[in-house]
Amino acid sequence: MNASVSLQEARRLASTAHMKEIIVRLDVVLALRKMKAKQLAAEISITETNLSLLRTGKVKGIRFDTLARLCEVLDCTPGDLLVLGESTKDENDA
């Protein structure tokens, strides 16, 4: 087994070592508000399926009007729902 790393592989590892990701904290805010996801989905007029995808972070984006409705109903700011953190994903997961 060769323990050496190619220059290209070292550069790839270095570039991904400090990547950031958006972490969705919707479940935390829902729990603090003692609100069920089903109720929130109804109040902001999105499907429970789409809300579930958002809660688990399995979306690539969110419309500003949806984010505004979430903040209005949950009485919070976008920063309460979305935080920037260190990526835990491998480059191959993307």
Order of alpha helices (4+ residues) and beta strands (2+ residues): alpha-beta-alpha-alpha-alpha-alpha-alpha-beta
